[in-house]
Structures are given as structure tokens and as C-alpha cells.
Amino acid sequence: MQLGFVGLGKMGLNMVTRLERGGHDIVVYDRSAEAVSKAEAVKASGVASLDALVGALKVPRHVWVMVPAGDPTESTIVALSNLLSAGDVIIDGGNTNFHDDQRRAKTLADKQLHYVDAGTSGGIWGLTEGYCLMVGGEADICKRLEPIFLTLAPQDGYLHAGDHGAGHYVKMIHNGIEYGMMQAYAEGFELMHESAYKIDLARVAALWDHGSVVRSWLLQLAARALAEDPGLSALTGYVEDSGEGRWTLLEGIERSVPMPVLTASLFTRFRSRQDNPFGERMLAALRNQFGGHAVKKAK
């Protein structure tokens, strides 16, 4: 199947590689000429502009957008919508808020364009392991695109989740759950690290992946990281969040669904990015004021 592909970052290039290996005809564009050259090295056809990308595709055209979420995705989709023709399809495979999907689908429908949201999980391992795909949009359009989805996904790794926004909604919840799982592993391994026993954490992580109720791919990655750097001394405890955890928490508030684990996990990430925050200085000041408890003066 022919597909236009915009965005050749750490996931995009691997996705294009997997699609080419699957026998598809992929036309690619990225602002980086070097990235386009890398895609050409895996047999994709490179172009130098969105205009050229659209011109190289047969109608009905199908274009997958895999650029950073937010303004880059929005501007790319707007630009494509002004180049494509009635019946063409735009697929957003990034981490988009499902409310934006609903809005875009209506806007594009006014131009007789179709829109599909494809929540994509797999990270840098997707090339070999496949990408779990959670897809939202019109059922017949998603069916048309199934050759692409089935090549990208491992066996049983693709689902048409529902109407516009459903794919990114399911992916949002997926990432919210991921936050909680990662935090639980982090706390448990920290406690073992600080214990009186000299525990080989990498071996524990590998052990738990054999028959234990907490086995998972995340645990396999934990074992790998600990084997490479047992004390994780090469890292700092600075943890970003890419937005989906916040959106999941906001949806929980909107639906009155309690989410204490996600809330704590998300706020812990916020704390990891602070250095001597005001709130904790305030705690120290209050303990000193009411009880004369010792404080550490700033240097």
C-alpha cells in the first residue's frame, strides 16, 4: 500500500523501515535532509516538501503525521489539509489530546477529508517488536488502512477503538497506567537498594519476569538498565512528562473517577524537576517556628 509519511524522528524512521520491510510504498518528508536520506537508505522515496509529498501520492492519498505533539502536529495537519483533495486521509500517530482529534475531524470533514487518530505505543523497540496501535475514526476508512496497521503492529496488536478521538483516548489511559506502574517499580527497587541486604537488583528484576505476578515488559527494561548500570549513577533523577498523564487525570476529574495512584505518580515527576523547592522550605520553616526543630541553612 502507498503511504505518505511526515516525521522521521526516533519512532518515525523505524516505522518507515518496518513498513518498507513489509512491502509498502512509502514516500517520506522531514525538515531534516539527513533524516530523509536515512529513510531513502531503507528504500523509502524521499521528497523535499509537503507539496512534493502530496504530488508523489496516488489518489486517494493517505498521509501519516509523526511529528511532536502540539503546534508541530497542528501546523502540519493544517498545511496538508490545504494540499490534499476530497477523499484523502490524514493519520495522526503522535500523542494528541483526544479533544483535538474531535475538533480536527470536523474541520477536515468540511473539506471532505478523512481523519484517523492512531495511538502508537512501542517506542524505540517498535521496529523489531511491533507497535501497539489504538485507532479511532470512521470504520470504513480504518478498514482501508488495515494493511498499514497490521504491518506496524505485532500479532493481535491493532484495535479500531471507536470514532474520532477513541484511539488517542485509549492511548492516553494507557500512558496514565504506565505512569503508575513505573512509579511502583521505582519505589520498590529504591527500597531494596536502601535495605540492609546487598541485593542484586538486576537479578531480582530478571527473576520476577519468570512467573511472578508483577512480570512485564517494563520489568525487562528495568533488568536491562540495572545490568548496564547497577547504581544508575549515570543518571539524574529528573523525570519529564509528555502530557498524557495530565490529560488522564483531568479526564478522571471530569468523570469523578478517583485516580490516587496516577495523581501521586504525576506529582512525583513534578517534584523530580525541582531543586530545593519553596514548599519544602516552608515545611522546614513551620517546624522550626512551632517546635524549635533544627533546620539546615542555605549555603
C-alpha positions as CSV (number, residue, x, y, z in Angstrom):
1,M,0.0,0.0,0.0
2,Q,1.2,3.5,-0.7
3,L,1.6,5.9,2.2
4,G,3.0,9.4,2.7
5,F,4.9,9.7,6.0
6,V,5.8,13.0,7.7
7,G,8.3,13.0,10.6
8,L,11.4,10.8,10.8
9,G,12.4,11.1,14.4
10,K,13.3,8.2,16.8
11,M,9.9,6.4,16.1
12,G,9.1,7.7,12.6
13,L,12.2,6.3,10.9
14,N,11.8,2.9,12.5
15,M,8.1,2.8,11.5
16,V,9.0,3.7,7.9
17,T,11.7,0.9,8.0
18,R,9.2,-1.6,9.2
19,L,6.6,-0.6,6.6
20,E,9.2,-0.9,3.8
21,R,10.2,-4.3,5.0
22,G,6.5,-5.2,4.9
23,G,6.4,-4.4,1.2
24,H,4.7,-1.0,1.3
25,D,5.5,2.0,-0.9
26,I,6.4,4.8,1.5
27,V,7.0,8.4,0.4
28,V,8.7,10.4,3.2
29,Y,9.3,14.0,4.2
30,D,11.1,15.6,7.2
31,R,12.6,19.0,7.7
32,S,15.9,17.3,8.2
33,A,17.5,16.3,4.8
34,E,19.7,13.9,6.8
35,A,16.6,12.1,8.2
36,V,15.2,11.8,4.7
37,S,18.5,10.3,3.4
38,K,18.3,7.7,6.2
39,A,14.8,6.8,5.1
40,E,15.9,6.5,1.5
41,A,18.6,4.1,2.7
42,V,15.8,1.7,3.7
43,K,14.2,2.1,0.3
44,A,11.6,4.8,1.0
45,S,11.1,7.6,-1.5
46,G,12.3,11.0,-0.1
47,V,10.9,14.4,-1.1
48,A,11.9,17.9,-0.1
49,S,8.5,19.4,0.9
50,L,4.9,18.6,1.8
51,D,3.8,19.8,-1.6
52,A,6.1,17.3,-3.2
53,L,4.9,14.6,-0.9
54,V,1.3,15.2,-1.9
55,G,2.3,15.3,-5.5
56,A,4.0,11.9,-5.3
57,L,1.0,10.1,-4.0
58,K,-1.8,8.4,-5.9
59,V,-5.4,9.3,-5.0
60,P,-7.0,8.6,-2.6
61,R,-3.9,9.7,-0.7
62,H,-3.0,8.6,2.8
63,V,-0.6,10.6,4.9
64,W,0.7,9.6,8.3
65,V,1.9,12.5,10.5
66,M,4.5,11.5,13.2
67,V,5.9,14.9,14.5
68,P,6.0,16.2,18.1
69,A,2.5,16.8,19.7
70,G,1.1,20.3,19.9
71,D,1.9,23.1,17.5
72,P,4.1,21.0,15.2
73,T,1.3,18.4,14.6
74,E,-1.3,21.1,14.3
75,S,0.6,23.2,11.7
76,T,1.5,20.1,9.7
77,I,-2.1,18.9,9.5
78,V,-3.3,22.4,8.6
79,A,-0.7,22.6,5.8
80,L,-1.6,19.2,4.5
81,S,-5.3,20.0,4.6
82,N,-4.7,22.8,2.1
83,L,-2.8,20.5,-0.3
84,L,-4.9,17.3,-0.2
85,S,-8.1,16.6,-2.2
86,A,-11.5,15.2,-1.3
87,G,-11.4,11.6,-0.1
88,D,-7.8,11.8,1.1
89,V,-6.9,10.7,4.7
90,I,-4.6,12.2,7.4
91,I,-3.5,9.9,10.1
92,D,-2.1,11.4,13.3
93,G,0.2,8.9,15.1
94,G,1.5,11.2,17.8
95,N,0.4,11.9,21.3
96,T,-2.5,14.2,20.6
97,N,-5.3,15.2,23.1
98,F,-8.5,13.4,22.0
99,H,-10.4,16.7,22.2
100,D,-8.2,18.0,19.4
101,D,-8.9,14.9,17.4
102,Q,-12.7,15.5,17.6
103,R,-12.2,19.2,16.5
104,R,-9.8,18.3,13.6
105,A,-12.1,15.6,12.3
106,K,-15.0,18.1,12.0
107,T,-12.7,20.7,10.4
108,L,-11.3,18.3,7.9
109,A,-14.7,16.8,7.1
110,D,-15.8,20.3,5.9
111,K,-13.0,19.9,3.2
112,Q,-14.2,16.3,2.5
113,L,-11.0,14.9,4.1
114,H,-10.9,12.0,6.4
115,Y,-9.0,11.9,9.8
116,V,-7.7,9.0,11.8
117,D,-6.1,9.1,15.2
118,A,-3.6,6.3,15.8
119,G,-2.4,6.0,19.4
120,T,1.0,4.3,18.9
121,S,3.0,2.5,21.6
122,G,6.3,0.8,21.2
123,G,9.0,3.4,21.4
124,I,12.4,2.6,20.1
125,W,11.7,-1.1,20.3
126,G,8.8,-1.0,17.8
127,L,11.0,-1.8,14.8
128,T,11.6,-5.3,16.0
129,E,8.8,-5.9,18.4
130,G,6.0,-4.0,16.5
131,Y,3.8,-1.1,17.6
132,C,0.6,-1.5,19.6
133,L,-1.9,0.6,17.7
134,M,-5.1,2.1,19.1
135,V,-7.0,3.6,16.3
136,G,-10.0,6.0,16.1
137,G,-12.0,7.2,13.1
138,E,-14.6,6.1,10.5
139,A,-14.7,2.3,10.4
140,D,-14.6,2.0,6.6
141,I,-11.5,4.4,6.4
142,C,-9.7,2.5,9.2
143,K,-10.5,-0.8,7.3
144,R,-8.9,0.7,4.2
145,L,-5.8,1.4,6.2
146,E,-5.5,-2.0,7.8
147,P,-2.6,-3.2,5.6
148,I,-0.6,-0.4,7.2
149,F,-1.8,-1.0,10.7
150,L,-1.3,-4.8,10.5
151,T,2.3,-4.4,9.2
152,L,3.2,-1.9,12.0
153,A,1.6,-3.9,14.8
154,P,2.6,-7.3,16.2
155,Q,0.0,-10.1,16.0
156,D,-3.2,-9.0,17.8
157,G,-1.6,-5.6,18.4
158,Y,-4.1,-3.5,16.5
159,L,-7.6,-2.3,17.5
160,H,-10.1,0.0,16.0
161,A,-11.2,1.5,19.3
162,G,-14.1,3.7,18.0
163,D,-15.0,7.0,16.5
164,H,-12.7,10.1,16.1
165,G,-10.5,10.5,19.2
166,A,-11.1,7.0,20.6
167,G,-7.6,5.8,19.6
168,H,-5.8,8.6,21.4
169,Y,-8.2,8.4,24.3
170,V,-7.2,4.7,24.9
171,K,-3.6,5.6,24.4
172,M,-3.9,8.4,26.9
173,I,-5.3,6.0,29.5
174,H,-2.5,3.5,28.6
175,N,0.1,6.1,29.4
176,G,-1.6,7.0,32.7
177,I,-1.4,3.4,33.7
178,E,2.2,3.3,32.6
179,Y,3.0,6.2,35.0
180,G,1.6,4.3,37.9
181,M,3.4,1.1,37.0
182,M,6.7,2.8,36.6
183,Q,6.3,4.6,39.9
184,A,5.6,1.4,41.7
185,Y,8.7,-0.3,40.3
186,A,10.8,2.8,41.1
187,E,9.7,2.8,44.8
188,G,10.1,-0.9,45.3
189,F,13.6,-1.0,43.8
190,E,14.6,2.0,45.8
191,L,13.6,0.3,49.0
192,M,15.7,-2.8,48.0
193,H,18.6,-0.5,47.1
194,E,18.5,1.1,50.6
195,S,18.0,-2.1,52.5
196,A,20.5,-3.7,54.9
197,Y,20.9,-6.6,52.3
198,K,23.2,-6.5,49.4
199,I,20.6,-7.3,46.8
200,D,21.5,-7.7,43.1
201,L,18.7,-5.6,41.7
202,A,19.3,-6.6,38.1
203,R,18.9,-10.3,39.0
204,V,15.7,-9.6,41.0
205,A,14.2,-7.8,38.0
206,A,15.1,-10.7,35.8
207,L,13.8,-13.2,38.3
208,W,10.5,-11.5,38.7
209,D,9.9,-11.7,34.9
210,H,9.7,-15.5,35.3
211,G,6.3,-16.5,36.7
212,S,5.8,-13.6,39.1
213,V,2.6,-11.6,39.2
214,V,4.5,-8.3,38.5
215,R,6.2,-9.5,35.4
216,S,6.0,-7.1,32.4
217,W,8.0,-5.6,29.6
218,L,8.8,-2.6,31.9
219,L,10.4,-5.1,34.3
220,Q,12.5,-6.5,31.4
221,L,13.6,-2.9,30.7
222,A,14.4,-2.4,34.4
223,A,16.6,-5.5,34.4
224,R,18.4,-4.3,31.3
225,A,19.0,-0.8,32.8
226,L,20.2,-2.2,36.1
227,A,22.5,-4.7,34.4
228,E,24.1,-1.8,32.4
229,D,24.4,0.5,35.5
230,P,23.6,-1.2,38.8
231,G,23.5,2.1,40.8
232,L,22.0,4.1,38.0
233,S,24.9,6.5,38.7
234,A,25.0,7.8,35.2
235,L,21.5,9.4,35.5
236,T,19.9,12.2,37.5
237,G,16.5,11.8,39.0
238,Y,14.9,14.3,36.6
239,V,11.7,12.9,35.0
240,E,9.7,14.7,32.3
241,D,6.0,14.1,31.5
242,S,4.7,14.3,27.9
243,G,1.2,15.3,28.7
244,E,-0.9,12.2,28.6
245,G,-0.8,11.7,32.4
246,R,-2.1,15.2,32.9
247,W,-4.9,14.6,30.4
248,T,-5.8,11.3,32.0
249,L,-6.0,13.0,35.4
250,L,-8.1,15.8,34.1
251,E,-10.5,13.3,32.5
252,G,-10.7,11.5,35.8
253,I,-11.7,14.8,37.5
254,E,-14.2,15.5,34.7
255,R,-15.8,12.0,35.2
256,S,-15.4,11.9,39.0
257,V,-13.2,8.9,38.8
258,P,-10.7,8.7,41.7
259,M,-7.1,8.3,40.5
260,P,-4.8,8.4,43.5
261,V,-2.0,6.3,42.0
262,L,-1.8,8.4,38.8
263,T,-2.0,11.6,40.8
264,A,0.9,10.6,43.1
265,S,2.9,9.4,40.1
266,L,2.4,12.6,38.2
267,F,3.2,14.8,41.1
268,T,6.3,12.8,41.9
269,R,7.6,13.7,38.4
270,F,6.9,17.3,39.1
271,R,8.9,17.1,42.3
272,S,11.8,15.4,40.4
273,R,12.3,18.6,38.4
274,Q,12.6,20.9,41.4
275,D,15.7,21.9,43.3
276,N,15.2,22.9,46.9
277,P,11.5,23.9,46.3
278,F,9.7,26.6,48.2
279,G,7.1,24.2,49.6
280,E,9.7,22.1,51.4
281,R,11.5,25.2,52.7
282,M,8.1,26.2,54.0
283,L,7.7,22.9,55.8
284,A,11.1,23.4,57.5
285,A,10.3,26.9,58.5
286,L,7.0,25.9,60.1
287,R,8.6,23.0,62.1
288,N,11.2,25.5,63.3
289,Q,8.6,28.1,64.2
290,F,6.2,26.0,66.3
291,G,8.7,23.5,67.8
292,G,12.2,24.9,67.5
293,H,13.2,22.0,65.3
294,A,16.6,22.2,63.8
295,V,16.9,23.5,60.2
296,K,19.6,23.5,57.6
297,K,20.6,26.9,56.5
298,A,21.0,27.6,52.8
299,K,24.7,27.9,51.7
